[in-house]
Amino acid sequence: MKRITSLLFLVIVMAIVAAGCSSKIQDLKLDKKHKPLPDYVLNSSEKIQETYIMAATYPEVVAQVPCYCGCVSDGHKSNLDCFVGQMGGENAVEEWDSHGIA
């Protein structure tokens, strides 16, 4: 009986781990209110493209992350400035920054 309980527990744990590993972050799409991604982003890796889209989608969060790469000398105040050059009304990206692909 103890062996069956242990086996059942192991199967449940494996199912939970498999479900967590197979779930993908939502398919990120750039909202139409934002300026389209520039070629230097579209020609880069999928991860970089996702990062730019996440910066546009969650600017309040990304703006709270300090940047430690020394871009403060370029006028950057947060990590958001590495991806977004200018925000307009309703937090719409009007200009992208290429620093995020460097």
BELZI-V546269 format. One record per helix or strand. SS is the DSSP state (helix for helix, strand for strand). FROM is the first residue (numbers start at 1). TO is the last residue. If there is no record, write none. Layout:
SS/FROM/TO + SS/FROM/TO
This chain:
helix/2/22 + helix/39/42 + helix/46/57 + helix/59/62 + helix/71/74 + helix/79/82 + strand/84/87 + helix/89/91 + strand/93/96 + helix/98/101
